[in-house]
Amino acid sequence: MNIRLSDHFTCRRLLRFALPSIFMTIFTSVYSVVDGFFVSNFAGKNALAAVSLIYPFIMIFGAVGFMLGTGGTALIALRLGEGKKEKANQTFSMLVYISIALGIVFAILGILSIKQVAILLGANKDILEPSIIYGTILFIGLPAFMLQYEFQSLMVAAEKPKLGLYITIISGLSNIFLDWLLVGVLKMGISGAAIATDVSELVGGIFPVVYFARKNNSTLQLTKARINLPDLRKVITNGSSEYISSISLSVVSMLYNSLLMKHAGANGVAAYGVLLYVSEIFLAIFVGYSMSTAPVIGYHYGARNQKELKNVFSLSVRILGICAVAMFIAGEGFAGTISGIFVSYDESLMQMTVHAFRIFSFSFLFSAIPVYISAFFTALNNGALSALISFVRTFIFEIGSVLLLPMIMGLDGIWFSMVVAELAASILSICIIIWKRKTLFY
């Protein structure tokens, strides 16, 4: 039986509804992880450092799709809760068309600027050329990448999370196969990894467009649509927190890489790349859960069902709390095993990565709180509070920590900075959720 947004949710039903989106975000995260694995083991640590250096820049553009998807889902779910299905379809269609147009523009700008950006980020002669190659090829696939990010949320609003999961699995498996073929067998190096990612993004981004353009049994359908500026502003406001989170992660990553080049050279950048790969998969669980429950929250908020809002919030706190502890234990227990998958061929790099990972794992205890609470306010169509949490978490706590702590603790200060930032963001998020609990009726 299909689970609908209007249903009453038990813990089991909520997990059943959320799991497809969680797996969907995990599989999307696999792209860069698989690239990192094959590039590191078949092209070497300089190629891995190049991928780690340039990928955050690409994500600044790709995250626009995430912003439009999460912000649009909140508005679409609200409209569906209000019984305005036609208007929901118009908003949905407008966002898809805008994403395609922006993706083409951003791809051109990215290709033209990739060399200058790589130099600005500190790429030395060993990693400059592979950074340019990898970045250029990935920008070619940017429109599909943005659509794929967007449909992660929109599939849930369409009450088709399982279809979204199936598409993402096919996309992820194609990336793994092509990485094995192009990088492992044909020895195409970093260019092969980038081509594999582009092809998988085409699968994940274009197939949903074809599905929604045809007659289907979901709640959404692609139709003719004009740009509705009030709706677009609402979508951007709703999704701004997710965009801030994404681009700030990119900005922080670029800052990390710059500092690591000074403190530890290419080894530091490569070690941080491994941390990003693994944390991206771990955090995908929090992001996927928050993204999947957002339409439920938006629907019941639009329907003024306060009892179900409280129920979903309470269940989510317990589910995410258990996940956070489990992730911390896994990070501490498997730090050596995970690091060895990527960098076992270099003993000094291996030791640095394991040490960094065991420090970094403490951040998993706290990161679920700001991620979920920010998404919760997005779902309530309160983009301002959501954006405030994301902005302070990243541009103040994370950047402040990574600039300050290395002055006190040296290289370890870089690894500890994320832990301190997530703890501070958690405290801020809890204070805000308590402050607004009565006025927003949850």
N, C-alpha and C positions, 0 to 999 in steps of 0.2 A: 504493500500500500504506500502511495506517495505521501510524504509529509508536506503539509502546506503551512504557509506563514501564519495562517489564522488559528492553527492548532494550539492546544494546551501542551506544554512541554514538560516531560519528566526528564530525569538525568539521562536515561537510556535513549529516549527519543531525541534529545538535544544532541547527544553524541552521534547518533545515526545521521542527523541532519548536517552536522559539522564535519564529520570525517571525510566526505568527498572533497570539500574545500581545503581541508588540512593537507590531504595527500596531493591535491592539485598544487598548492603553494610549495610543497616539498619537492615535487617533480620539477617545477619551474626553477627552483633553486639548484637542482641537480645539474643544469646546463653548465654554469660556471665551475661547479665542483668537478664534473667529469672532464671539462677542458683542463682544469688545473692538474688533475691526476695524470692525464695522458701527456700534457705538455711537460710536466715536471719529470716524469719517468722516461720519456722518449726524446725530449728536446733539451732538458737540463734546467738548472736553477735560474739561469739568466732569462730564459724564456718564461719561466714561472713568475719571476719578478716583473717582467714586462706586462704579463696578463694582469697581475695584481695592481700594477701602477696605472694602467689605462682604463680598466673596467669601470672604476667609480665614475670617471668622466662620462662614459656612455650611459650609465645609470641615471645621471642628472636629466637626460632627455627621455629615457625610457619610462621614468617615474611619472611623467605627465599622464601616461595611460593609466597608471595606478590611481592617480588623483581623480581623473575623470570617471574611472570605474567605481571607486568607493564613494565619491561625492554624488555621482549619478545614482548609484544604488540606493543611497539614503533617500533621495528625492523620489525616485521611482517607487520604492516601497511605501513611502508616505502617501503617494497618489493612489496606489493600489488599495491601501488601507482606507482611504477616503472614498473608494469606489470610482475613481476617475481613470479607468483603464486606457481610454483613447489618449488622454494627455500623457500618461505614463509611456505609451508607445512612441509618441512624438519626441519626448525627451530622450528616450533610449536611442532612437534613430539619429537624432541630431548629434549625440555624443559619438556614435560610431563614425559618422561622416567627418566630423571635426578631427577625430583621432587620425584618420587616414591622411587628411590634408596636412596636419601638423607634422606627422611622421615623415612625410616627403620633404618638407621644409627643413626640419631638424637634421635629417640625413645629409642633405647638401651642406648645411652649415658645419656639421661635424667633420665631414670629409675634408673640407677646406681648411679647418683649423687644427686637425689632429697633430700635425708635426709641432706646431708652436706650443700646443698644450703639453705634449710629452716633454718638451724641453723645459717648459715652465715648472713641471712637476718634478724635475730633477733627473730625468733619464740621462744616464751617461752613455758613452759610445757603445757599451756592450748591450744595452737594452733599448736604445733609441729606435733602431730599425725594426725589431720585432714588435715594439709598441705601436709603431705607425701601421705596420701590416695588419696586426690584429684589430686595431681600432677602425681602420678603413673598411675592412670586410664586415665587421659587425654593424657599422653605420648603414651599410647597404640594406641590411635586414631590419633596420629600426622601425619602419611603419608596422611590420608584422609583430615585432616585439611589443610595441605599445598596445596594439590590439589584444595581444595575448594577456598582457597585464590587466587590461580593462575588462576582458571577459571573465577573469577570475571572480570578480564581484558580480558582474551582470548575470552570469549563469545562475547564481543563487537567487537573485531577484526574479529571474524567469522560472524559478522553482525547478531547475534542471542541474542541480549540483553534480549528480552522477554522470550526466553527459559531459559536463565540464571536466570531471575527473578522467573519463575515458579518453577525451581528446588530449589532455595533458600527459597521460601515460603514453599514448602513441607518440606524442611529440618528444617526450623524454627518452623513450626507447630508441627513437630514430637518431637522437643526438648521441646516445651511447654507442650505437652501432657505427655511425659515421665517424665518431672519434676513433674507435678501434680500427676502422678501415683506413681512414685518411692519415691518422697520426701514427698508429701502431704498426700497420701493415705497409702502407705506401710511403711512410716516412715524410709526410708533407709538413711536419712541424707545426708551428703556430698558425700558419695559414690554413692548414687542414682543420684545426680545432675551431677556427672562426667560421669556416664554411659549414661545418657540422652544426654549429649553433644557429647559423642563419636558416638552414633547411628546417631544423626542428621548430624554429619560431614561425616559419611560414605555415607549418602544419597546425600549430597552436593558435595562430592569429587569423588565418584565412578561413579555415573550416567553419568556425562559428558564424562568420559573416554569411557564408553560403547557407548555413542552416536557418538562420533567422530571416534571410531574404526570401526563403521559400515558405509555403504554408506549413505550419508546425503546430504541435499541441501544447506549447508552452504558454506562459502568460504574456509573452512579449513577441513582437513582430516588427521587422524592419519595414518602414513605410516612408512616404515622402515627408520631408520635414524641413522647416526653415530654422534659421538661427533665432532662438528665443533668448534675448539678452538677459532678462530677469532670471530665467531658469538657469542659464549658463553661469551667471554670477553666483546663484545659489549653489550650483554644483561645485564650482571652484572654491567657494567658501567652505562648503561641507568637506571637500576632499583636500583642502589646503594642509591640514594636519598630517595626512598621510604623505603628501608631497614633501612637506618640510622634513618629515622623518626620513624619507628616501634620499633627498638631496643632501641633507645634513650628514647622513651616513656616508655619502660620497665625498662630501667636503672633509669630514673627519678622517675618512680613509686616505684621502690625498694628503692631509696634514700628517697623519701617522707615517705614511710612506716617506714624506719629506724628512721628518725627524729621524726615522729609522735609517735612512740613507746616511745621515750624519753620525748616528750612534753605532750602527752595526753594519752598514753597507748593504749589498744585495742580499746577504743572508737574512738580515732583519726584515727586509721587504718580503722575501719569500716566506719567512716564518709567519709574518702577519697575514700573508695570503692564505696560508693553511687555516689560521684562526677564523678568517672571514668565511672561508668555504664551509667549515663545520658549523660555525655559529649561524650562518645563513640558513642551514637546514634545521637546526634546533629552533631558531626564532620563527621559522616558517610555521611551526606548530602553533605558536601564539598568534601570529598574523592570520593564518588560515582560520583558526577558531574565531577570532575577533571579526574577521571579514564575513564568515558564514552566519554568525549570529546577528550581525548588524541589520540585515533586512527584517529579521524577526522582531527586533527591538523597534525599528522604524515603523513596521506595520502596526504593532500594538500601541505605539505612541500615537500614530495617526488615528487609530480606532479608540483611543482614550481608555485602553484596558490596563489600568494601573496594577491590578493584581498580577497579571501575566508579566508585566515589566519587572516587578519585584521578584517574581519566581525565576525568570531567566537570569537576572543579575545574580541572585543568590547561588543558583546552580553553577554559573560561570566562575564565580570566585572559588568554589570548592574544586572544580575540575582543573582550573589553571594552577591552583596552589599545588595540587598533587603532581602535575606535569613539571612544574618548576623544580621541585625537590628531586624528581626522577632524573631530570636533565643534569642537574648539578652532580648527582652521584655518578651518572654515566660519564660526564666530562672528566671527573677526577679519576675514575676507575679505568677509563680507556684512553687516557691522554697519550700514552706511549704507542698503543696500537694504532690509533687514528693518525698520529703524526708519522708513524712508519709507513703508512700507505702512500704518503706523498713524498717524503724526504729521507727514507732509510738509506739511500745511497751516499749520503754525506753526514758523517758522524757529528761534526760540530753544529751543522744546521739542525740535525735531529735533536741534539741536546737542548738547543735554544728553543726549538718549537715545543718540546714537551714541557719545559719549564714555564714558558709563556702560557701554554694551554691550561696548566693547573692553576695558574693565577686567574686567568680569564674566565674559567668555569664558574667562579663565584658570582659573576654577573647574571647567570641564568636564574639565580634565586630571586632576583628583583625585576628582571626585564619584562615579565608578563604583565605586571601591574600598570605601568604607563602605556604599554601597547594596547591593552584591553580597554582601559578607561578612556584613552583618546578616541578609540574606535566607537566606544559607547556613546560619547557625546556627538560624534559624527552622525551616528544612527539617529540621534534625537534631533538632528538638523541644527545642532548648536556648534557650528564650525569654529566660532571664535574661541570657545573654551578648549576644544580639541586642538586647535592650532597653537594655543598658548602652551599646553602641555608638551606638544611636540617641539616647539621652538625652544622652550627653556631646557627641556631634556637634552637637546642636541647642541644648539648653538651656544648655550651658556654652560651647562654641566659638562658635556663631553669635551667641547673645545677648551673650556677652562681647565678641566682636569688634565688633558693631554699636554697643555702648555705649561702648567704649573708643576705637576708631579715629577717630570723628568729632571727639573732643576733641583729637586730634593733627593730623589731616589735613583737618578740615572736611568738606565735602560728599563729596569723594573717599573719605574714610574709610568712608562708607556703602557705596560701590560696591566697595571693596577688602575689606570685612569678610567677604563670602561666600568669597572666594578664600582668605583666611587660615584661615577655619573649616574648609573642605573639605581643605586641606592638613594641618591638625592632625588631623582625623578620619581621614584616610588613614593617617597614621603610627600612630595608636592601633590602627586595624583590623588593620594588618599585624602589629603586635606581638602582638595577641591571637590571630590565626590561626596564627602561629608557635608561640606558647605552648601552644595546645591541639591541635596537629596529631597528636600521638601518642595522647593519651587519647581522642580522638574518631575515630580510625582513618581519617583522610582523607589 
